[in-house]
Amino acid sequence: MHYLTRQRLHLSRFHPLMKGLLTLYIVSVALGVWVATLKYSDRATWSPQAAGRYVRGATADGGVPEPDAFGDPLAGTAEGQATTPALSRRQIVDIIHPHLFTVPIILFILGHLLHLTRLPDALKLAINVAAFLSFFTTFLVPLLVADRATLGWLLYGAGTLLLVSLAALCLVPLWEMWIGRPGEGFDALPRQGP
């Protein structure tokens, strides 16, 4: 926070040790996101339909399984049984809960680093808003997709936007830190008057 109270600060002006530390942090976040995409790709393909099937499950013929009166998505005849089991509400909540606490911290830190770049303020705002909105959508929409697999497109779109936003939040600060040059910089305490 000390860095953000200084006027006209830019990432390229940081001490090399601080640059190294921030680079390690950004790279570790990027690796974490990459591993998360590997986890997802092991469970589903990258498409709106697959996102719906991952949460809601799928029957042998690719349809959406309808739970029986007791909520069993595998009930019914052999042809009606789910070949891909649906995530239970408990599983969905267990996935959402820790992400709602941890991902905002990561986005907050990366957003602060983005503010120490020469990007126009409107673009910084757009990237940060896109990151947070896509994060909330990615992790809350599965509660809706569990009831309506046709909303898989919303989960797919939000996940894609989250990946793009995270890429910007990681790559822009790295570029500005090591290759960029100071411009006006970021003024966390704008002064009024001359």
C-alpha positions as CSV (number, residue, x, y, z in Angstrom):
1,M,0.0,0.0,0.0
2,H,2.9,2.3,0.6
3,Y,3.7,2.3,-3.1
4,L,0.2,3.4,-4.0
5,T,0.4,6.6,-1.8
6,R,3.3,7.9,-3.8
7,Q,2.6,10.2,-6.7
8,R,3.4,9.3,-10.3
9,L,4.4,5.7,-9.5
10,H,5.1,3.3,-12.4
11,L,6.0,-0.4,-12.1
12,S,9.2,0.2,-14.1
13,R,10.5,2.4,-11.3
14,F,10.4,-0.4,-8.7
15,H,13.6,-1.8,-7.3
16,P,14.7,-5.0,-9.1
17,L,14.1,-7.1,-6.0
18,M,10.5,-5.8,-5.8
19,K,10.1,-6.5,-9.6
20,G,11.4,-10.0,-9.0
21,L,8.9,-10.6,-6.2
22,L,6.0,-9.3,-8.1
23,T,7.0,-11.3,-11.2
24,L,7.1,-14.5,-9.1
25,Y,3.6,-13.7,-7.7
26,I,2.2,-13.0,-11.2
27,V,3.7,-16.1,-12.6
28,S,2.4,-18.2,-9.8
29,V,-1.1,-16.9,-10.3
30,A,-0.8,-17.6,-14.0
31,L,0.3,-21.1,-13.3
32,G,-2.6,-21.6,-10.9
33,V,-5.0,-20.5,-13.6
34,W,-3.4,-22.8,-16.1
35,V,-3.8,-25.8,-13.7
36,A,-7.4,-24.8,-13.1
37,T,-8.0,-25.0,-16.9
38,L,-6.4,-28.4,-16.9
39,K,-8.7,-29.6,-14.1
40,Y,-11.7,-28.4,-16.1
41,S,-10.6,-29.8,-19.4
42,D,-10.2,-33.2,-17.8
43,R,-13.9,-33.0,-16.8
44,A,-15.4,-31.3,-19.9
45,T,-14.6,-29.9,-23.3
46,W,-14.5,-26.1,-23.7
47,S,-18.0,-25.4,-25.1
48,P,-21.3,-24.0,-23.8
49,Q,-22.9,-27.5,-24.1
50,A,-20.0,-29.1,-22.2
51,A,-20.3,-26.5,-19.4
52,G,-24.0,-27.4,-19.0
53,R,-23.2,-31.2,-19.1
54,Y,-20.5,-30.8,-16.5
55,V,-22.8,-29.2,-14.0
56,R,-26.1,-30.9,-14.9
57,G,-24.9,-34.2,-16.1
58,A,-25.8,-36.0,-19.4
59,T,-27.7,-39.1,-20.4
60,A,-26.3,-41.8,-22.7
61,D,-27.9,-40.0,-25.7
62,G,-26.5,-36.6,-24.7
63,G,-29.7,-35.3,-23.2
64,V,-30.2,-33.8,-19.8
65,P,-31.1,-36.2,-17.1
66,E,-34.3,-35.5,-15.2
67,P,-34.1,-36.3,-11.5
68,D,-36.7,-38.7,-10.1
69,A,-39.0,-37.7,-7.3
70,F,-36.2,-38.4,-4.8
71,G,-33.7,-36.2,-6.7
72,D,-31.7,-39.1,-8.1
73,P,-30.2,-38.1,-11.5
74,L,-29.3,-41.7,-12.2
75,A,-32.8,-43.1,-11.8
76,G,-34.7,-44.6,-14.7
77,T,-34.0,-47.2,-17.3
78,A,-30.6,-48.0,-18.7
79,E,-31.1,-45.7,-21.6
80,G,-32.1,-42.8,-19.3
81,Q,-29.3,-43.1,-16.9
82,A,-26.8,-40.3,-16.7
83,T,-23.4,-41.3,-18.3
84,T,-22.0,-38.1,-16.9
85,P,-23.2,-37.6,-13.3
86,A,-24.5,-34.2,-12.3
87,L,-22.8,-32.2,-9.6
88,S,-24.8,-32.2,-6.4
89,R,-25.8,-28.9,-4.8
90,R,-23.4,-29.7,-2.0
91,Q,-20.5,-30.2,-4.5
92,I,-21.4,-26.9,-6.3
93,V,-21.4,-25.0,-2.9
94,D,-18.2,-26.7,-1.9
95,I,-16.6,-25.4,-5.1
96,I,-18.1,-21.9,-4.9
97,H,-17.4,-21.3,-1.2
98,P,-13.6,-21.2,-1.1
99,H,-13.4,-19.4,-4.5
100,L,-15.6,-16.5,-3.2
101,F,-13.0,-15.9,-0.5
102,T,-9.7,-16.4,-2.4
103,V,-10.2,-15.2,-6.0
104,P,-11.2,-11.6,-5.0
105,I,-7.9,-11.3,-3.1
106,I,-6.0,-12.3,-6.2
107,L,-8.0,-10.0,-8.5
108,F,-7.6,-7.1,-5.9
109,I,-3.8,-7.5,-5.9
110,L,-3.5,-7.9,-9.7
111,G,-5.9,-4.9,-10.1
112,H,-3.6,-2.7,-7.9
113,L,-0.6,-3.7,-10.1
114,L,-2.6,-2.8,-13.2
115,H,-3.2,0.7,-11.8
116,L,0.6,1.2,-11.7
117,T,0.7,0.9,-15.5
118,R,0.3,3.5,-18.2
119,L,-3.0,2.2,-19.5
120,P,-5.8,4.7,-19.7
121,D,-8.0,4.8,-16.6
122,A,-11.1,3.8,-18.5
123,L,-9.3,0.7,-19.8
124,K,-8.0,-0.2,-16.3
125,L,-11.6,0.2,-15.0
126,A,-13.0,-2.0,-17.8
127,I,-10.4,-4.8,-17.2
128,N,-11.1,-4.8,-13.4
129,V,-14.9,-4.7,-13.8
130,A,-14.7,-7.5,-16.4
131,A,-12.5,-9.6,-14.1
132,F,-14.8,-9.2,-11.1
133,L,-18.1,-9.6,-13.0
134,S,-16.9,-12.7,-14.9
135,F,-15.6,-14.1,-11.6
136,F,-18.9,-13.7,-9.9
137,T,-20.8,-15.1,-12.9
138,T,-18.4,-18.1,-13.3
139,F,-18.8,-19.2,-9.7
140,L,-22.5,-18.3,-9.1
141,V,-24.1,-19.4,-12.4
142,P,-23.5,-23.1,-11.7
143,L,-26.3,-22.9,-9.1
144,L,-28.6,-21.9,-12.0
145,V,-27.1,-24.4,-14.5
146,A,-27.9,-27.2,-12.1
147,D,-31.5,-26.5,-12.8
148,R,-31.2,-25.4,-16.5
149,A,-28.4,-27.0,-18.5
150,T,-29.3,-24.6,-21.3
151,L,-27.6,-21.8,-19.4
152,G,-24.3,-23.5,-20.0
153,W,-23.5,-20.7,-22.5
154,L,-23.5,-18.2,-19.6
155,L,-21.0,-20.3,-17.7
156,Y,-18.8,-20.7,-20.8
157,G,-18.9,-17.0,-21.7
158,A,-18.1,-15.9,-18.1
159,G,-15.3,-18.4,-17.8
160,T,-13.8,-17.3,-21.1
161,L,-14.0,-13.6,-20.1
162,L,-12.4,-14.4,-16.7
163,L,-9.5,-16.1,-18.5
164,V,-9.0,-13.1,-20.8
165,S,-9.3,-10.7,-17.9
166,L,-6.7,-12.6,-15.9
167,A,-4.4,-12.7,-18.9
168,A,-4.6,-8.9,-19.1
169,L,-4.1,-8.5,-15.4
170,C,-1.0,-10.7,-15.5
171,L,0.6,-9.7,-18.8
172,V,0.1,-5.9,-18.8
173,P,1.9,-5.4,-15.4
174,L,4.7,-7.8,-16.4
175,W,5.2,-5.9,-19.7
176,E,5.1,-2.5,-18.0
177,M,7.4,-3.7,-15.2
178,W,10.2,-5.1,-17.3
179,I,9.8,-3.5,-20.8
180,G,7.6,-0.4,-20.3
181,R,8.8,3.0,-19.5
182,P,7.4,5.5,-17.0
183,G,4.7,7.8,-18.3
184,E,2.5,9.9,-16.1
185,G,2.2,6.9,-13.8
186,F,-0.6,6.3,-11.3
187,D,-1.5,9.0,-8.7
188,A,-3.5,7.4,-5.9
189,L,-4.0,10.7,-4.2
190,P,-4.9,13.1,-7.1
191,R,-4.4,16.8,-6.1
192,Q,-6.8,19.5,-7.0
193,G,-5.7,22.8,-8.4
194,P,-2.3,23.8,-9.9
